[in-house]
Structure formats: C-alpha cells, structure tokens
Amino acid sequence: MITINYVINTYLLDLANIYLQIYNIMSKKDLTLTSVKIQSDLFEEFKVACVRHKFSFQKLADRAIHLYLTDEDFKRQIHNHNNIEL
C-alpha cells in the first residue's frame, strides 16, 4: 500500500526533475538530451532515495559518466557488476 508521504515525495521529485530539465535546457546549451529505459523497481527506489538525500538522476548520470571515463577501477566495477536485484 502506498503511503501519502511516498506519493507526495514522488510528486515533488517529479516536479523538481521537470524544473531541473527546463532550467538545464534553457541555461546550458552544451547538454545532450537522452532517453533511457530503467527497470521500474530500481527507479522507484532511486527516486525515494533522491528525495531523502537531495540528489538527482542528472547528477548521478554526469558523475557516473565522468568516473567511467576517468577512473579505470570504476569502469571495471561497472563492467563486472551484473546483479541489479535489490
């Protein structure tokens, strides 16, 4: 059963993400818009964690890509990580 707090947090996170996307599109010309499909259960857990820790998918993507390109240990860990069950 979904709690009211979860619904409110999810709604606020969605609004914040929309605002950030609009802000990024309008303020930065050097961004590339991508589309990815992510497992629903993982993304739902991630959205809740983002609200708790004031983090975003944009930050995760930027930082993960940077680490992938600059840190061989991180790249190796990503390549070898196959279990995505929570």
Gaussian input, Z-matrix of N, CA and C with variables (Angstrom, degrees):
# hf/3-21g

backbone

0 1
 N
 C     1     B1
 C     2     B2     1     A1
 N     3     B3     2     A2     1     D1
 C     4     B4     3     A3     2     D2
 C     5     B5     4     A4     3     D3
 N     6     B6     5     A5     4     D4
 C     7     B7     6     A6     5     D5
 C     8     B8     7     A7     6     D6
 N     9     B9     8     A8     7     D7
 C    10    B10     9     A9     8     D8
 C    11    B11    10    A10     9     D9
 N    12    B12    11    A11    10    D10
 C    13    B13    12    A12    11    D11
 C    14    B14    13    A13    12    D12
 N    15    B15    14    A14    13    D13
 C    16    B16    15    A15    14    D14
 C    17    B17    16    A16    15    D15
 N    18    B18    17    A17    16    D16
 C    19    B19    18    A18    17    D17
 C    20    B20    19    A19    18    D18
 N    21    B21    20    A20    19    D19
 C    22    B22    21    A21    20    D20
 C    23    B23    22    A22    21    D21
 N    24    B24    23    A23    22    D22
 C    25    B25    24    A24    23    D23
 C    26    B26    25    A25    24    D24
 N    27    B27    26    A26    25    D25
 C    28    B28    27    A27    26    D26
 C    29    B29    28    A28    27    D27
 N    30    B30    29    A29    28    D28
 C    31    B31    30    A30    29    D29
 C    32    B32    31    A31    30    D30
 N    33    B33    32    A32    31    D31
 C    34    B34    33    A33    32    D32
 C    35    B35    34    A34    33    D33
 N    36    B36    35    A35    34    D34
 C    37    B37    36    A36    35    D35
 C    38    B38    37    A37    36    D36
 N    39    B39    38    A38    37    D37
 C    40    B40    39    A39    38    D38
 C    41    B41    40    A40    39    D39
 N    42    B42    41    A41    40    D40
 C    43    B43    42    A42    41    D41
 C    44    B44    43    A43    42    D42
 N    45    B45    44    A44    43    D43
 C    46    B46    45    A45    44    D44
 C    47    B47    46    A46    45    D45
 N    48    B48    47    A47    46    D46
 C    49    B49    48    A48    47    D47
 C    50    B50    49    A49    48    D48
 N    51    B51    50    A50    49    D49
 C    52    B52    51    A51    50    D50
 C    53    B53    52    A52    51    D51
 N    54    B54    53    A53    52    D52
 C    55    B55    54    A54    53    D53
 C    56    B56    55    A55    54    D54
 N    57    B57    56    A56    55    D55
 C    58    B58    57    A57    56    D56
 C    59    B59    58    A58    57    D57
 N    60    B60    59    A59    58    D58
 C    61    B61    60    A60    59    D59
 C    62    B62    61    A61    60    D60
 N    63    B63    62    A62    61    D61
 C    64    B64    63    A63    62    D62
 C    65    B65    64    A64    63    D63
 N    66    B66    65    A65    64    D64
 C    67    B67    66    A66    65    D65
 C    68    B68    67    A67    66    D66
 N    69    B69    68    A68    67    D67
 C    70    B70    69    A69    68    D68
 C    71    B71    70    A70    69    D69
 N    72    B72    71    A71    70    D70
 C    73    B73    72    A72    71    D71
 C    74    B74    73    A73    72    D72
 N    75    B75    74    A74    73    D73
 C    76    B76    75    A75    74    D74
 C    77    B77    76    A76    75    D75
 N    78    B78    77    A77    76    D76
 C    79    B79    78    A78    77    D77
 C    80    B80    79    A79    78    D78
 N    81    B81    80    A80    79    D79
 C    82    B82    81    A81    80    D80
 C    83    B83    82    A82    81    D81
 N    84    B84    83    A83    82    D82
 C    85    B85    84    A84    83    D83
 C    86    B86    85    A85    84    D84
 N    87    B87    86    A86    85    D85
 C    88    B88    87    A87    86    D86
 C    89    B89    88    A88    87    D87
 N    90    B90    89    A89    88    D88
 C    91    B91    90    A90    89    D89
 C    92    B92    91    A91    90    D90
 N    93    B93    92    A92    91    D91
 C    94    B94    93    A93    92    D92
 C    95    B95    94    A94    93    D93
 N    96    B96    95    A95    94    D94
 C    97    B97    96    A96    95    D95
 C    98    B98    97    A97    96    D96
 N    99    B99    98    A98    97    D97
 C   100   B100    99    A99    98    D98
 C   101   B101   100   A100    99    D99
 N   102   B102   101   A101   100   D100
 C   103   B103   102   A102   101   D101
 C   104   B104   103   A103   102   D102
 N   105   B105   104   A104   103   D103
 C   106   B106   105   A105   104   D104
 C   107   B107   106   A106   105   D105
 N   108   B108   107   A107   106   D106
 C   109   B109   108   A108   107   D107
 C   110   B110   109   A109   108   D108
 N   111   B111   110   A110   109   D109
 C   112   B112   111   A111   110   D110
 C   113   B113   112   A112   111   D111
 N   114   B114   113   A113   112   D112
 C   115   B115   114   A114   113   D113
 C   116   B116   115   A115   114   D114
 N   117   B117   116   A116   115   D115
 C   118   B118   117   A117   116   D116
 C   119   B119   118   A118   117   D117
 N   120   B120   119   A119   118   D118
 C   121   B121   120   A120   119   D119
 C   122   B122   121   A121   120   D120
 N   123   B123   122   A122   121   D121
 C   124   B124   123   A123   122   D122
 C   125   B125   124   A124   123   D123
 N   126   B126   125   A125   124   D124
 C   127   B127   126   A126   125   D125
 C   128   B128   127   A127   126   D126
 N   129   B129   128   A128   127   D127
 C   130   B130   129   A129   128   D128
 C   131   B131   130   A130   129   D129
 N   132   B132   131   A131   130   D130
 C   133   B133   132   A132   131   D131
 C   134   B134   133   A133   132   D132
 N   135   B135   134   A134   133   D133
 C   136   B136   135   A135   134   D134
 C   137   B137   136   A136   135   D135
 N   138   B138   137   A137   136   D136
 C   139   B139   138   A138   137   D137
 C   140   B140   139   A139   138   D138
 N   141   B141   140   A140   139   D139
 C   142   B142   141   A141   140   D140
 C   143   B143   142   A142   141   D141
 N   144   B144   143   A143   142   D142
 C   145   B145   144   A144   143   D143
 C   146   B146   145   A145   144   D144
 N   147   B147   146   A146   145   D145
 C   148   B148   147   A147   146   D146
 C   149   B149   148   A148   147   D147
 N   150   B150   149   A149   148   D148
 C   151   B151   150   A150   149   D149
 C   152   B152   151   A151   150   D150
 N   153   B153   152   A152   151   D151
 C   154   B154   153   A153   152   D152
 C   155   B155   154   A154   153   D153
 N   156   B156   155   A155   154   D154
 C   157   B157   156   A156   155   D155
 C   158   B158   157   A157   156   D156
 N   159   B159   158   A158   157   D157
 C   160   B160   159   A159   158   D158
 C   161   B161   160   A160   159   D159
 N   162   B162   161   A161   160   D160
 C   163   B163   162   A162   161   D161
 C   164   B164   163   A163   162   D162
 N   165   B165   164   A164   163   D163
 C   166   B166   165   A165   164   D164
 C   167   B167   166   A166   165   D165
 N   168   B168   167   A167   166   D166
 C   169   B169   168   A168   167   D167
 C   170   B170   169   A169   168   D168
 N   171   B171   170   A170   169   D169
 C   172   B172   171   A171   170   D170
 C   173   B173   172   A172   171   D171
 N   174   B174   173   A173   172   D172
 C   175   B175   174   A174   173   D173
 C   176   B176   175   A175   174   D174
 N   177   B177   176   A176   175   D175
 C   178   B178   177   A177   176   D176
 C   179   B179   178   A178   177   D177
 N   180   B180   179   A179   178   D178
 C   181   B181   180   A180   179   D179
 C   182   B182   181   A181   180   D180
 N   183   B183   182   A182   181   D181
 C   184   B184   183   A183   182   D182
 C   185   B185   184   A184   183   D183
 N   186   B186   185   A185   184   D184
 C   187   B187   186   A186   185   D185
 C   188   B188   187   A187   186   D186
 N   189   B189   188   A188   187   D187
 C   190   B190   189   A189   188   D188
 C   191   B191   190   A190   189   D189
 N   192   B192   191   A191   190   D190
 C   193   B193   192   A192   191   D191
 C   194   B194   193   A193   192   D192
 N   195   B195   194   A194   193   D193
 C   196   B196   195   A195   194   D194
 C   197   B197   196   A196   195   D195
 N   198   B198   197   A197   196   D196
 C   199   B199   198   A198   197   D197
 C   200   B200   199   A199   198   D198
 N   201   B201   200   A200   199   D199
 C   202   B202   201   A201   200   D200
 C   203   B203   202   A202   201   D201
 N   204   B204   203   A203   202   D202
 C   205   B205   204   A204   203   D203
 C   206   B206   205   A205   204   D204
 N   207   B207   206   A206   205   D205
 C   208   B208   207   A207   206   D206
 C   209   B209   208   A208   207   D207
 N   210   B210   209   A209   208   D208
 C   211   B211   210   A210   209   D209
 C   212   B212   211   A211   210   D210
 N   213   B213   212   A212   211   D211
 C   214   B214   213   A213   212   D212
 C   215   B215   214   A214   213   D213
 N   216   B216   215   A215   214   D214
 C   217   B217   216   A216   215   D215
 C   218   B218   217   A217   216   D216
 N   219   B219   218   A218   217   D217
 C   220   B220   219   A219   218   D218
 C   221   B221   220   A220   219   D219
 N   222   B222   221   A221   220   D220
 C   223   B223   222   A222   221   D221
 C   224   B224   223   A223   222   D222
 N   225   B225   224   A224   223   D223
 C   226   B226   225   A225   224   D224
 C   227   B227   226   A226   225   D225
 N   228   B228   227   A227   226   D226
 C   229   B229   228   A228   227   D227
 C   230   B230   229   A229   228   D228
 N   231   B231   230   A230   229   D229
 C   232   B232   231   A231   230   D230
 C   233   B233   232   A232   231   D231
 N   234   B234   233   A233   232   D232
 C   235   B235   234   A234   233   D233
 C   236   B236   235   A235   234   D234
 N   237   B237   236   A236   235   D235
 C   238   B238   237   A237   236   D236
 C   239   B239   238   A238   237   D237
 N   240   B240   239   A239   238   D238
 C   241   B241   240   A240   239   D239
 C   242   B242   241   A241   240   D240
 N   243   B243   242   A242   241   D241
 C   244   B244   243   A243   242   D242
 C   245   B245   244   A244   243   D243
 N   246   B246   245   A245   244   D244
 C   247   B247   246   A246   245   D245
 C   248   B248   247   A247   246   D246
 N   249   B249   248   A248   247   D247
 C   250   B250   249   A249   248   D248
 C   251   B251   250   A250   249   D249
 N   252   B252   251   A251   250   D250
 C   253   B253   252   A252   251   D251
 C   254   B254   253   A253   252   D252
 N   255   B255   254   A254   253   D253
 C   256   B256   255   A255   254   D254
 C   257   B257   256   A256   255   D255

   B1=1.4477
   B2=1.5317
   B3=1.2884
   B4=1.4592
   B5=1.5302
   B6=1.3267
   B7=1.4543
   B8=1.5266
   B9=1.3363
   B10=1.4619
   B11=1.5275
   B12=1.3246
   B13=1.4732
   B14=1.5189
   B15=1.3217
   B16=1.4620
   B17=1.5314
   B18=1.3193
   B19=1.4682
   B20=1.5199
   B21=1.3273
   B22=1.4642
   B23=1.5248
   B24=1.3319
   B25=1.4653
   B26=1.5235
   B27=1.3235
   B28=1.4608
   B29=1.5254
   B30=1.3291
   B31=1.4623
   B32=1.5260
   B33=1.3354
   B34=1.4582
   B35=1.5210
   B36=1.3179
   B37=1.4568
   B38=1.5219
   B39=1.3258
   B40=1.4621
   B41=1.5225
   B42=1.3321
   B43=1.4645
   B44=1.5263
   B45=1.3298
   B46=1.4576
   B47=1.5219
   B48=1.3252
   B49=1.4662
   B50=1.5227
   B51=1.3266
   B52=1.4713
   B53=1.5257
   B54=1.3318
   B55=1.4592
   B56=1.5225
   B57=1.3415
   B58=1.4621
   B59=1.5198
   B60=1.3183
   B61=1.4590
   B62=1.5218
   B63=1.3279
   B64=1.4680
   B65=1.5211
   B66=1.3336
   B67=1.4634
   B68=1.5226
   B69=1.3231
   B70=1.4658
   B71=1.5152
   B72=1.3136
   B73=1.4652
   B74=1.5223
   B75=1.3277
   B76=1.4603
   B77=1.5297
   B78=1.3347
   B79=1.4537
   B80=1.5283
   B81=1.3027
   B82=1.4608
   B83=1.5181
   B84=1.2965
   B85=1.4609
   B86=1.5237
   B87=1.3274
   B88=1.4568
   B89=1.5327
   B90=1.3103
   B91=1.4626
   B92=1.5228
   B93=1.3166
   B94=1.4558
   B95=1.5163
   B96=1.3098
   B97=1.4516
   B98=1.5230
   B99=1.3309
   B100=1.4571
   B101=1.5151
   B102=1.2974
   B103=1.4568
   B104=1.5201
   B105=1.3230
   B106=1.4557
   B107=1.5165
   B108=1.3090
   B109=1.4565
   B110=1.5184
   B111=1.3309
   B112=1.4585
   B113=1.5233
   B114=1.3050
   B115=1.4545
   B116=1.5254
   B117=1.3220
   B118=1.4644
   B119=1.5172
   B120=1.3240
   B121=1.4642
   B122=1.5268
   B123=1.3177
   B124=1.4626
   B125=1.5281
   B126=1.3337
   B127=1.4584
   B128=1.5202
   B129=1.3289
   B130=1.4694
   B131=1.5226
   B132=1.3202
   B133=1.4650
   B134=1.5269
   B135=1.3334
   B136=1.4614
   B137=1.5288
   B138=1.3337
   B139=1.4642
   B140=1.5209
   B141=1.3282
   B142=1.4631
   B143=1.5271
   B144=1.3325
   B145=1.4666
   B146=1.5231
   B147=1.3228
   B148=1.4672
   B149=1.5225
   B150=1.3143
   B151=1.4610
   B152=1.5197
   B153=1.3180
   B154=1.4679
   B155=1.5246
   B156=1.3212
   B157=1.4662
   B158=1.5290
   B159=1.3296
   B160=1.4796
   B161=1.5272
   B162=1.3186
   B163=1.4515
   B164=1.5220
   B165=1.3095
   B166=1.4656
   B167=1.5228
   B168=1.3118
   B169=1.4594
   B170=1.5242
   B171=1.3315
   B172=1.4662
   B173=1.5216
   B174=1.3391
   B175=1.4667
   B176=1.5247
   B177=1.3304
   B178=1.4670
   B179=1.5209
   B180=1.3182
   B181=1.4633
   B182=1.5289
   B183=1.3316
   B184=1.4654
   B185=1.5203
   B186=1.3234
   B187=1.4582
   B188=1.5250
   B189=1.3380
   B190=1.4643
   B191=1.5304
   B192=1.3136
   B193=1.4658
   B194=1.5240
   B195=1.3316
   B196=1.4600
   B197=1.5321
   B198=1.3380
   B199=1.4652
   B200=1.5224
   B201=1.3156
   B202=1.4658
   B203=1.5242
   B204=1.3252
   B205=1.4667
   B206=1.5233
   B207=1.3398
   B208=1.4595
   B209=1.5297
   B210=1.3136
   B211=1.4613
   B212=1.5313
   B213=1.3270
   B214=1.4657
   B215=1.5290
   B216=1.3311
   B217=1.4704
   B218=1.5317
   B219=1.3240
   B220=1.4672
   B221=1.5258
   B222=1.3214
   B223=1.4670
   B224=1.5330
   B225=1.3119
   B226=1.4621
   B227=1.5330
   B228=1.3340
   B229=1.4642
   B230=1.5322
   B231=1.3059
   B232=1.4692
   B233=1.5235
   B234=1.3092
   B235=1.4627
   B236=1.5261
   B237=1.3196
   B238=1.4637
   B239=1.5257
   B240=1.3233
   B241=1.4746
   B242=1.5372
   B243=1.3302
   B244=1.4594
   B245=1.5201
   B246=1.3123
   B247=1.4586
   B248=1.5252
   B249=1.3344
   B250=1.4683
   B251=1.5299
   B252=1.3179
   B253=1.4655
   B254=1.5151
   B255=1.3205
   B256=1.4642
   B257=1.5128
   A1=109.21
   A2=115.76
   A3=121.36
   A4=109.14
   A5=116.37
   A6=120.21
   A7=109.99
   A8=115.15
   A9=120.95
   A10=110.30
   A11=117.54
   A12=120.40
   A13=111.37
   A14=116.78
   A15=120.71
   A16=110.37
   A17=116.53
   A18=120.75
   A19=110.19
   A20=117.10
   A21=121.00
   A22=110.11
   A23=117.08
   A24=120.51
   A25=111.38
   A26=116.36
   A27=120.36
   A28=110.35
   A29=116.97
   A30=121.67
   A31=110.36
   A32=117.38
   A33=120.63
   A34=111.84
   A35=116.19
   A36=119.76
   A37=110.83
   A38=117.11
   A39=120.44
   A40=110.52
   A41=117.68
   A42=120.54
   A43=111.47
   A44=116.08
   A45=119.88
   A46=110.89
   A47=117.20
   A48=120.38
   A49=111.30
   A50=117.04
   A51=120.26
   A52=109.53
   A53=117.04
   A54=120.53
   A55=110.80
   A56=116.75
   A57=119.91
   A58=111.87
   A59=117.21
   A60=120.02
   A61=110.58
   A62=117.41
   A63=120.81
   A64=109.94
   A65=116.68
   A66=120.90
   A67=110.68
   A68=116.65
   A69=120.37
   A70=111.88
   A71=117.10
   A72=120.34
   A73=110.35
   A74=116.78
   A75=120.30
   A76=112.47
   A77=118.09
   A78=119.15
   A79=114.15
   A80=117.64
   A81=119.89
   A82=109.49
   A83=114.85
   A84=120.55
   A85=111.95
   A86=117.89
   A87=120.68
   A88=113.16
   A89=117.71
   A90=121.41
   A91=109.98
   A92=115.40
   A93=121.02
   A94=108.37
   A95=116.34
   A96=121.23
   A97=108.85
   A98=115.91
   A99=120.56
   A100=109.08
   A101=114.91
   A102=120.99
   A103=107.87
   A104=115.97
   A105=120.49
   A106=109.32
   A107=116.07
   A108=121.45
   A109=107.15
   A110=115.66
   A111=122.47
   A112=107.79
   A113=116.94
   A114=120.17
   A115=109.81
   A116=116.11
   A117=122.26
   A118=113.39
   A119=117.34
   A120=119.37
   A121=111.56
   A122=117.38
   A123=120.29
   A124=110.83
   A125=116.04
   A126=118.85
   A127=111.67
   A128=117.95
   A129=120.54
   A130=110.29
   A131=117.36
   A132=120.93
   A133=110.78
   A134=115.98
   A135=120.31
   A136=111.03
   A137=117.88
   A138=120.70
   A139=111.53
   A140=116.50
   A141=120.21
   A142=109.85
   A143=116.68
   A144=120.80
   A145=111.20
   A146=117.31
   A147=120.93
   A148=111.48
   A149=116.79
   A150=120.00
   A151=109.82
   A152=116.38
   A153=120.70
   A154=112.42
   A155=116.96
   A156=121.33
   A157=113.78
   A158=116.17
   A159=121.23
   A160=110.79
   A161=114.57
   A162=122.90
   A163=107.58
   A164=118.61
   A165=120.33
   A166=110.92
   A167=115.00
   A168=120.65
   A169=109.95
   A170=116.87
   A171=120.98
   A172=110.82
   A173=116.28
   A174=119.98
   A175=110.66
   A176=116.36
   A177=119.57
   A178=110.89
   A179=116.49
   A180=120.12
   A181=110.98
   A182=117.23
   A183=120.50
   A184=111.61
   A185=116.49
   A186=120.73
   A187=111.61
   A188=116.57
   A189=119.88
   A190=110.77
   A191=117.19
   A192=120.20
   A193=110.19
   A194=116.98
   A195=120.32
   A196=110.64
   A197=116.61
   A198=119.69
   A199=111.30
   A200=117.28
   A201=120.97
   A202=110.81
   A203=115.52
   A204=120.11
   A205=113.49
   A206=118.13
   A207=120.04
   A208=115.09
   A209=118.12
   A210=121.00
   A211=109.62
   A212=115.92
   A213=120.53
   A214=112.47
   A215=117.81
   A216=120.34
   A217=110.76
   A218=116.23
   A219=120.10
   A220=110.07
   A221=116.57
   A222=120.74
   A223=110.55
   A224=116.30
   A225=121.29
   A226=110.65
   A227=116.15
   A228=120.28
   A229=111.00
   A230=117.38
   A231=121.18
   A232=110.51
   A233=117.03
   A234=120.45
   A235=112.38
   A236=117.17
   A237=121.17
   A238=113.80
   A239=117.92
   A240=121.48
   A241=109.47
   A242=115.94
   A243=120.18
   A244=113.58
   A245=118.15
   A246=121.76
   A247=109.80
   A248=117.20
   A249=120.26
   A250=111.42
   A251=115.77
   A252=120.53
   A253=109.38
   A254=117.31
   A255=120.83
   A256=110.67
   D1=132.53
   D2=-177.37
   D3=-82.62
   D4=131.03
   D5=178.74
   D6=-86.06
   D7=159.08
   D8=178.41
   D9=-60.52
   D10=-41.94
   D11=179.53
   D12=-59.61
   D13=-41.34
   D14=179.06
   D15=-62.80
   D16=-44.52
   D17=179.94
   D18=-63.52
   D19=-44.60
   D20=179.78
   D21=-64.19
   D22=-45.58
   D23=179.68
   D24=-61.42
   D25=-42.73
   D26=179.19
   D27=-63.92
   D28=-43.90
   D29=178.81
   D30=-61.41
   D31=-46.48
   D32=179.99
   D33=-64.23
   D34=-39.06
   D35=177.48
   D36=-64.02
   D37=-42.64
   D38=178.18
   D39=-61.82
   D40=-43.15
   D41=177.45
   D42=-63.02
   D43=-42.64
   D44=179.35
   D45=-63.27
   D46=-41.44
   D47=178.98
   D48=-64.68
   D49=-40.42
   D50=177.51
   D51=-62.79
   D52=-45.85
   D53=178.40
   D54=-59.07
   D55=-46.60
   D56=-179.32
   D57=-63.33
   D58=-38.92
   D59=178.44
   D60=-64.14
   D61=-44.19
   D62=179.00
   D63=-64.41
   D64=-44.92
   D65=179.10
   D66=-59.42
   D67=-47.27
   D68=-178.90
   D69=-63.82
   D70=-40.03
   D71=179.46
   D72=-65.65
   D73=-41.82
   D74=-176.09
   D75=-78.79
   D76=-29.17
   D77=-172.41
   D78=-101.92
   D79=-18.86
   D80=-177.27
   D81=-130.15
   D82=121.36
   D83=-179.68
   D84=-86.33
   D85=-14.09
   D86=-174.45
   D87=-92.97
   D88=19.61
   D89=178.15
   D90=-96.40
   D91=149.26
   D92=175.89
   D93=-114.78
   D94=126.17
   D95=178.35
   D96=-83.13
   D97=125.65
   D98=178.94
   D99=-123.68
   D100=167.15
   D101=176.03
   D102=-133.92
   D103=127.46
   D104=178.52
   D105=-132.57
   D106=151.28
   D107=175.25
   D108=-103.33
   D109=128.91
   D110=-176.24
   D111=-124.49
   D112=144.39
   D113=178.65
   D114=-57.34
   D115=130.65
   D116=-173.25
   D117=-57.11
   D118=-45.81
   D119=-177.10
   D120=-64.93
   D121=-38.18
   D122=177.63
   D123=-65.65
   D124=-43.20
   D125=-177.09
   D126=-69.07
   D127=-36.87
   D128=177.48
   D129=-61.35
   D130=-45.08
   D131=177.81
   D132=-63.91
   D133=-38.95
   D134=179.66
   D135=-64.70
   D136=-41.57
   D137=179.56
   D138=-60.95
   D139=-42.40
   D140=178.61
   D141=-63.71
   D142=-44.90
   D143=178.57
   D144=-62.02
   D145=-36.43
   D146=179.29
   D147=-63.37
   D148=-40.99
   D149=178.22
   D150=-63.77
   D151=-44.95
   D152=-178.95
   D153=-62.26
   D154=-37.71
   D155=-172.42
   D156=-108.87
   D157=8.65
   D158=179.58
   D159=50.97
   D160=56.45
   D161=-177.66
   D162=-126.40
   D163=170.25
   D164=179.83
   D165=-143.99
   D166=162.00
   D167=176.47
   D168=-64.36
   D169=-35.42
   D170=178.02
   D171=-59.52
   D172=-46.29
   D173=178.96
   D174=-63.23
   D175=-44.01
   D176=179.61
   D177=-60.54
   D178=-46.95
   D179=-177.76
   D180=-62.63
   D181=-48.17
   D182=-179.85
   D183=-59.73
   D184=-46.37
   D185=-176.66
   D186=-70.29
   D187=-40.72
   D188=179.62
   D189=-64.70
   D190=-42.27
   D191=178.51
   D192=-64.23
   D193=-42.17
   D194=178.66
   D195=-61.34
   D196=-47.38
   D197=178.74
   D198=-63.63
   D199=-38.92
   D200=179.07
   D201=-59.55
   D202=-39.29
   D203=-177.59
   D204=-81.61
   D205=-21.46
   D206=-172.48
   D207=-117.01
   D208=-12.39
   D209=-174.65
   D210=-126.34
   D211=107.64
   D212=-176.96
   D213=-63.16
   D214=-34.78
   D215=178.24
   D216=-65.24
   D217=-42.21
   D218=177.50
   D219=-63.15
   D220=-45.45
   D221=179.69
   D222=-59.14
   D223=-44.78
   D224=178.85
   D225=-62.34
   D226=-43.13
   D227=179.37
   D228=-62.51
   D229=-41.67
   D230=178.87
   D231=-65.39
   D232=-43.23
   D233=179.89
   D234=-64.44
   D235=-32.80
   D236=-176.56
   D237=-92.05
   D238=-7.48
   D239=-177.50
   D240=-87.38
   D241=112.07
   D242=-178.10
   D243=-117.47
   D244=-22.25
   D245=-177.91
   D246=-85.30
   D247=106.59
   D248=-178.69
   D249=-111.62
   D250=23.67
   D251=175.69
   D252=-79.17
   D253=139.73
   D254=176.60
   D255=-85.59

